[in-house]
Amino acid sequence: MQLTRFTHPRMAQAFVDYMATRGVTLHIERDEQVVLLLEDESKLEMVENELAQFVRDPFHPRYQAASWQSGNTDSGLHYQRDSLMTHLRRRAGPLTLTLGFACIAIFILMQIIGEDEVLGWLAWPMDSAQSFQLWRWFSHALLHFSLLHLVFNLLWWWYIGGAIEKRLGSGKLFVIALISALLSGWMQAKFSGVWFGGLSGVVYALMGYAWLRGERDPESGIFLERGLMAFAILWLVIGFFGVLGQAVGNAAHLSGLLVGLAMAFVDTRHVRKR
């Protein structure tokens, strides 16, 4: 016989597990809700009394203990597994995903037609004639020269940039990315010439912004753990000493970090006064 209905599957399972420890077998069926069925009608009164207590305090430790004691995987409940895209979109907004996929598409294009060809289209302006091709001031951030380079930057872009977009909006993330790409690119061009690329300058700006915003305005919901910030600075210092043994955009990293810190300071100056 039908005993009751639950809207929350886990609560239904907790009651089923608890009643199993009392020697009563309940069955679960799913329609729009979770339906509990009683096998032995002679135990109806006892089960209804237990159900009344459960409804008053469903989070009592005895129910959790019963799940550990009697719970099993053959419960009749089936939870839908989220796809990879669902996980990505849960933390990231449209700008985070769009720019990330753009970086991936350009990296694939570089493998197909060659790095030099794509650099000729998207690299930092080489001379005054290219300075009027305004996209070049920002498109260098989309260029990556190895799979590790791409994955490393995109993971940080998704982790921090996605959080900023979700909490503060696409406009704020767009401004941070635009300014940091421009200034970090300008510094790197002065430091090493125009043949560079990568999202690292923007990523360091996001790190600096998220860390300082969290320190000065915790209620914003934007933060970066101090341990991760210490790692970012250590990585920056190691890059300047050439320990990594490969070309690293040190000027872009440092300038991006300073841009992010400066923008977080400006955005939180009124919060600190308050």
Buried (B, 14 or more C-beta within 10 A) or exposed (E): EEBBEBEEBEBBBBBBBBBBBEEBEBEBEEEEEBBBBBEEEEBEEBBEEBBEEBEEEBEBEEBBEBBEEBBEEEBBBEEEEEEEEEEBBEBBBEBBBEBBEEBBEBBEBBEEEEBEEBBEEBBBBBEEEBEEEEEBBBBBBBBBBEEEBBEBBBEBBBBBBBBBBBBBEBEBBEEBBBBBBBBBBBBBBEBBEBBBBBBBBBBBBBBBBBBBBBBBBEEBEBBBEEEBBEEBBEBBEEBEEEEEEEEBBBBBBBBBBBBBBBBBBEBBEEEEEE
